[in-house]
Amino acid sequence: MLTLEGLSKNFGGLPALQEVSFRLRGGDITALIGPNGAGKSTLINCITGVLAPSAGRVDFLGRDLTGLPAHEVTRSGIARTFQNLRIFPRLSVLDNVLCGLTLEAGRSFFSAMLRLPPLRHRERRLRLRALEALDRFSLADKAAWPAGILAYGDRKRLEMARAFVGEPQLVLLDEPVAGLNAAETAAVGREIVRLKSEGHTLLLVEHDMDLVMSIADQVVVLDSGRCIARGTPAEVQRNPLVLEAYLGRMEPTA
């Protein structure tokens, strides 16, 4: 579904990514792991158009997305969440999810001013889809709440609801369980597995190794901007480069 070929990103003279290449299979959960500063979020940003790569290619379903702006990447069928929450605290929970349907809301200023029937029908349809997304993530009862008063775990689920509301073909989850307790982490893990069972393809950036090794079909390991290993969770756990660069250092605190 997604192919990265020699993807590199430099900030000035500092290489953050160095010729990263791997493929994502449709219907899989692929975990992207690595120490802090390994380049994981930079890679996500290059895929989704937040950053333009310095070199290499991003191919999604046969289409070259390299260097396209974020809204064009979204239009192609890719959605994401963020490592640092990007919600609108003063908007309602429902309106936050509706923001994930912006590309389907129409572009006619004339229609919006006159409130023509087709526009009203579209708005009702999008509102229903947003409510269905909230129900999927157990937030429907909080649809009218200001997003800023949600508990941290609910904010994480709100970002996931906004990412999935547009029915994307690929979703990139950037540390979805960071800051959650064990029970909340287990709940998010079950939701991710359920989303896979519904046919979604997911790229998961995460530091929680227990979660990664229990739900991922494939694991890709970055270290210092380079891809040092990829394979099944069992294969990655046995890889000496991974043990030295990442898992070995994480064992005392995992």
VOGU-3710 file (C-alpha; in Angstrom, 3 decimals, decimal comma):
1> mltleglskn> 0,000/0,000/0,000  2,787/2,437/0,973  6,347/2,293/-0,301  9,195/4,494/0,921  12,321/4,530/-1,233  15,493/6,172/0,049  13,639/8,794/2,070  15,997/11,391/3,553  15,480/14,638/5,436  18,145/17,181/6,376
11> fgglpalqev> 17,751/20,147/8,689  20,572/22,406/7,615  23,599/20,123/7,675  22,036/17,679/10,151  20,528/14,489/8,681  17,333/13,473/10,511  16,498/10,659/8,052  19,009/8,783/5,924  17,750/6,715/2,987  14,859/5,018/4,786
21> sfrlrggdit> 13,134/2,352/2,707  10,328/-0,069/3,597  6,853/-1,162/2,498  3,494/-1,355/4,277  1,106/-4,146/3,375  -2,582/-3,354/3,202  -4,544/-4,558/6,233  -1,500/-4,795/8,522  -0,453/-3,004/11,679  3,118/-1,849/11,134
31> aligpngagk> 4,957/-0,493/14,172  7,716/2,091/13,778  10,004/2,053/16,801  13,348/3,510/17,843  15,036/5,582/20,553  14,133/9,213/21,120  15,560/11,279/18,273  15,673/8,323/15,884  13,573/10,197/13,300  10,176/8,551/13,755
41> stlincitgv> 8,046/11,710/13,894  10,134/13,287/11,128  9,333/10,274/8,955  5,604/10,595/9,701  5,765/14,301/8,855  7,479/13,574/5,521  4,857/10,972/4,601  1,941/13,257/5,448  3,224/16,419/3,769  4,001/18,378/6,941
51> lapsagrvdf> 7,660/18,300/5,860  9,087/17,942/2,359  11,755/15,213/2,186  15,226/16,202/1,014  15,473/13,085/-1,151  13,648/9,849/-1,871  10,106/8,919/-2,801  6,775/8,294/-1,071  4,465/6,064/-3,129  0,896/5,386/-1,992
61> lgrdltglpa> -1,263/3,005/-4,011  0,810/3,721/-7,102  0,717/7,513/-6,708  3,796/9,595/-6,011  3,060/11,758/-2,950  6,585/13,066/-2,490  6,541/16,717/-1,470  2,771/17,167/-1,831  1,109/19,519/0,699  -0,679/17,965/3,660
71> hevtrsgiar> -4,217/18,532/2,319  -3,371/16,704/-0,908  -1,923/13,777/1,049  -5,104/13,676/3,126  -7,224/13,760/-0,015  -5,347/10,715/-1,310  -6,573/8,622/1,643  -4,016/9,074/4,457  -4,895/10,404/7,915  -2,862/10,827/11,093
81> tfqnlrifpr> -2,800/11,680/14,769  -0,080/13,739/16,433  2,492/13,037/19,122  1,440/16,272/20,832  -2,358/16,565/20,892  -3,757/18,878/18,205  -7,323/19,464/19,331  -9,308/22,711/19,382  -10,091/23,077/23,108  -12,843/25,705/22,729
91> lsvldnvlcg> -14,720/23,786/20,049  -17,108/21,013/20,976  -16,029/17,393/20,748  -18,351/16,995/17,756  -16,934/20,036/15,956  -13,400/18,705/16,469  -14,369/15,518/14,659  -16,154/17,470/11,920  -12,791/19,128/11,218  -11,713/15,732/9,898
101> ltleagrsff> -14,341/16,055/7,163  -13,295/19,503/5,933  -12,321/18,188/2,502  -15,878/16,884/2,000  -17,667/20,049/3,117  -17,745/21,769/-0,285  -16,010/24,911/-1,531  -18,815/27,155/-2,785  -18,956/30,480/-0,950  -22,211/31,279/-2,788
111> samlrlpplr> -23,880/28,069/-1,549  -22,682/28,677/2,016  -24,050/32,233/2,043  -27,501/31,226/0,756  -27,733/28,005/2,767  -29,024/26,120/-0,260  -30,710/22,719/0,290  -27,779/20,654/-1,070  -25,486/22,289/1,489  -27,885/21,601/4,353
121> hrerrlrlra> -28,225/17,954/3,286  -24,432/17,605/3,130  -24,017/19,139/6,582  -26,560/16,725/8,092  -24,803/13,787/6,439  -21,380/14,866/7,719  -22,752/15,482/11,207  -24,173/11,955/11,279  -20,802/10,521/10,221  -19,049/12,498/12,967
131> lealdrfsla> -21,503/11,188/15,575  -20,921/7,633/14,329  -17,154/8,149/14,703  -17,636/9,418/18,251  -19,776/6,400/19,052  -17,079/4,098/17,667  -14,614/5,559/20,184  -17,107/5,755/23,080  -17,370/9,548/23,038  -20,894/10,073/21,697
141> dkaawpagil> -22,230/11,042/25,127  -19,683/13,870/25,257  -20,333/15,276/21,768  -21,491/18,667/23,062  -18,698/19,077/25,618  -15,894/21,587/24,985  -12,934/19,447/23,982  -10,693/21,274/26,439  -12,407/19,724/29,477  -11,944/16,112/28,350
151> aygdrkrlem> -9,674/13,826/30,343  -6,340/13,107/28,673  -7,338/9,595/27,591  -10,539/10,922/26,030  -8,527/13,541/24,138  -6,405/10,749/22,680  -9,559/8,942/21,540  -10,923/12,202/20,128  -7,859/12,538/17,897  -8,343/8,965/16,716
161> arafvgepql> -12,028/9,622/15,987  -11,087/12,675/13,908  -8,469/10,652/12,011  -10,859/7,808/11,180  -14,032/9,799/10,452  -13,086/10,291/6,801  -12,630/6,511/6,311  -8,982/6,800/5,197  -7,197/3,843/3,685  -4,089/4,378/5,823
171> vlldepvagl> -3,853/5,917/9,300  -0,601/6,961/10,982  -0,822/6,928/14,779  1,964/8,921/16,459  2,378/7,590/20,027  -1,334/6,936/20,693  -0,769/5,614/24,235  1,852/8,115/25,443  0,858/9,373/28,891  -1,868/6,758/29,402
181> naaetaavgr> -2,039/4,353/32,312  -1,986/0,565/31,899  -5,768/0,186/31,681  -6,109/3,004/29,129  -3,211/1,589/27,107  -4,861/-1,832/26,984  -8,136/-0,242/25,851  -6,424/1,676/23,040  -4,619/-1,513/22,004  -7,953/-3,309/21,703
191> eivrlksegh> -9,349/-0,426/19,631  -6,359/-0,580/17,265  -6,804/-4,329/16,787  -10,528/-3,783/16,161  -9,758/-1,140/13,547  -7,459/-3,598/11,785  -10,230/-6,217/11,821  -12,470/-3,662/10,086  -9,975/-3,464/7,213  -7,875/-0,436/8,159
201> tlllvehdmd> -4,135/-0,281/7,551  -2,160/1,345/10,354  1,364/2,657/10,883  1,958/2,906/14,621  4,753/4,978/16,188  5,108/3,842/19,776  7,526/3,392/22,688  5,397/0,876/24,599  7,137/-2,361/23,610  4,575/-4,642/25,254
211> lvmsiadqvv> 1,850/-3,070/23,117  3,947/-3,114/19,943  4,998/-6,738/20,264  1,461/-7,885/21,050  -0,442/-6,212/18,183  2,001/-5,459/15,325  2,254/-7,612/12,199  5,508/-5,955/11,134  8,046/-3,840/13,022  10,397/-1,280/11,470
221> vldsgrciar> 13,271/0,006/13,618  14,942/3,399/13,179  18,158/4,494/14,854  19,884/7,826/14,166  17,678/8,339/11,111  18,509/4,968/9,525  16,377/1,858/9,153  18,380/-0,826/10,983  15,843/-3,679/11,007  12,404/-4,755/9,867
231> gtpaevqrnp> 10,445/-7,956/10,255  7,974/-9,681/12,531  8,008/-8,784/16,238  9,794/-12,058/17,032  12,459/-11,414/14,387  13,063/-7,874/15,577  13,339/-8,954/19,207  16,163/-11,332/18,250  18,033/-8,843/16,040  21,382/-7,936/17,667
241> lvleaylgrm> 21,395/-4,441/16,137  17,995/-3,740/17,671  19,012/-5,110/21,058  22,075/-2,885/21,046  20,471/0,273/19,637  17,052/0,216/21,231  15,521/-2,670/23,116  18,546/-3,292/25,287  18,575/0,315/26,448  14,838/0,263/27,095
251> epta> 14,669/-2,975/29,133  15,323/-1,386/32,567  12,476/1,113/32,133  10,032/-0,720/29,822
//
